Amino acid sequence: MPTSATVIDFTLHRKRRQARAAGELMWAMYAARAGLAVFTAQAAKPSDTRRA
């Protein structure tokens, strides 16, 4: 295995992290504008209270 295969490319890692953060921000803005914030907030927190 070449030595370069074990080297971490921090530039690529930073670009991917920034792209993911930008994507999550854009999705959050879209969801908030579409009025989906209520649904995502309810789906995110589990409820221990169950009703029959």
N, C-alpha and C positions, 0 to 999 in steps of 0.2 A: 504494500500500500504506500503510495507516495506521501511524503511529509506534508504536502499542501492539503491533503485530504483531512488532516486533523486540525487544521487552523480554522478558527472561527472568523467568518467574514462579518465584522461588526458593522460595516457600512450597509451590507445587505440586510442584516438583522434590524438596524435602525430604520431603514426604508420600509421594511415590512411592518414593523411596529407602528410607525407613523401612518402608514396606509390603513392599517386596521383601526387605529384610533379615529382617523378621519371618516372611515366607513361607519363606525359605530355612532359617531357624532351626527353624521348625515341621516342615519336611520332614526336616531332619537328625535331629531328635528322634524323629520317626515312624520313620525308617529305622533308627535305632539301636535303638529298642525292638523293631522287627520283625525285627532281626537281619540287616538288609541292608547294614550298614556294611562287612562283608567283601566283598560283591559290588561296592559302589561304589568301595572302595579299589582293588580289582583292576582295575576298568574304567578308573579315572582314570589310573593310571600305565602308560604303554606299555612293553612288554617287547621288548627287542631279541633275546632268545633265542627261537628258533623250533625246534620239534621236528616231525619228519615223522610 
